[in-house]
Amino acid sequence: MTTDNKQPAITSGFTLDHVGVSVSNLNRSIEFYKKNFGFNVERLIELPQRNLRVALLQKAGFTIEMLQFADALPLPDYRKTMETEGKTIGVKHFCMRVNDIQAASDFLKRNGVKFDSEVTVGVRGLRRFFVKDPDGILVELSEGPK
């Protein structure tokens, strides 16, 4: 691993565009992310030849590309908690920054969202917690600078 900050010139144009998430029920997941996190549906795409429906959800320049395959496989139980998921190779979760972590926690609890953890201090020194979407996908909420 290199510790210098010199990057090839080409990488200066790389930016984060979206995260892709497979879901079992597109309509249910869209409502979950709209209601609890304020995402808006940018576009819905039907691809019947691939047995696929796609929704692009957008908020503050960040896009979630949701994929609903007709023959989807469920998320295995061992991937439904941060304790066990963290040990499995691959993408673990995505994170949204909030201004007030306790207010966000209280809001999501009132909405009946399933929690994987209570508010703790993460490895970056920020207060955070994890919730689960309707398919058990882990979403981190992290408190940002006020």
N, C-alpha and C positions, 0 to 999 in steps of 0.2 A: 504494500500500500504506500502510495506517495503522500507526502505531507505538504508539498508545495501547492500553491494556488494557481499555478500557471496552467491554463487550459488552451487546447488548440483553438484557433480562431473560429473554426466551423461551429464549435459548441455554443458560442455566444448567441446563436439564433435558436437554440433549443429551448422550448418552454413547455410546461405541463398543459395538456389539452383536455383530456378526459379520463375517466376511469370506467371500465366496462364491468357490469354486474349482471349475472344471470339470475333470473327470478322465476318463481313458479306461477305467479299470477300478476301480470303486468298492471292491470287496473288497481289491484289492492296495493301494490308497491308504489305506484304513482301517487295514490291518495296518502299513503304513509309519509312519503318524502315531502309532499306539498304541505300537509297538515302540521307535521312536526318540525320541519326544517326550512320551509318557505321556498322550496324549489318550484319552478314553473315548467310546464311542458313546452318545449321549443318545437318538437316535431314528433309525429307518430308515423311509423313505416310498417307496412304489411308486406311480407315476403312469403306468400303461400307456397311457392315452389321449394322453399327451404323449411317450411313449417315453422316460421319465425315471425315474431312481432317485435318491433324495436321502438323504444321511446327515448328521446333525448330530453333530459331534464337539466335546467340551467339555473344557476344562481351565482351572482357576483363573478362572472367570468369562468366559473367552474361547471363542467358538464358531467353528468352521469349518463352513460349509455346503458340502458336497461334492455336485456335480451330475454325474451320468453320463447323458448323452444317447446314445441308440442310434445317432444319426447325427452324432456329434461330429466336429469337424475337429481335426487334430493341432496342437500348438503349433509355430509356424514356427521353424525353426532359428535365425533371427536374434534370437529372443526367449529363447534358452536360456543366454545368458551375461550377467552384469551389465554388461559392457563395451558390448554392443550393445543390450541391453534398456533400459538407462538412457536411451538416445537416442530411444526409441519412446514416443509419448504414451500415457498410461494408467497404471494401477496397476502397480508394478514387482515388489513382493514383500511379504511380511509378516515380522515380526520377533518372535522369542521371546527373552526375557531369561534369562540363566543366571548363576549365582553364580561359576562357575569355567570360563572360556572354554577353557582347555587341556584340562581333564577332559572337557568336552563334545566338543571336537574329537577327542580320543583315542577316546571312546566311539563316536562316529558312524563313525570310520574302522574300528574293530573290527567294526562292523555292516555295513560295505561300502557306506556311503552315498557317493554321488558328490559331490565338492566342486567348487565353482566358484572358490573362493579359499581361501588359507590365512589364518591369523589376522593381521589388520592393524589399524591404528587408523583408525576411520571419521571422518566429518566432525564428529560430535558429541564426538570425543575419547575414545570408548569402543572397547575392543578387540572385534573382531567378525570373522565369516567367513560365507560363503554356501555352502549346499548345494543340491542339486537333489532334488526328490521324484521318484517313478517316471515322471512325465510331463514332467520338466524344469522344473517350476515352482520358482522361486527362493525359498528360505527363508533369512532372515538369523538368525544367533544372535549376540547382543550381550551383553557382560559387564556386569552391573549392579553397583551398590554392594554391597560385602560386609557 
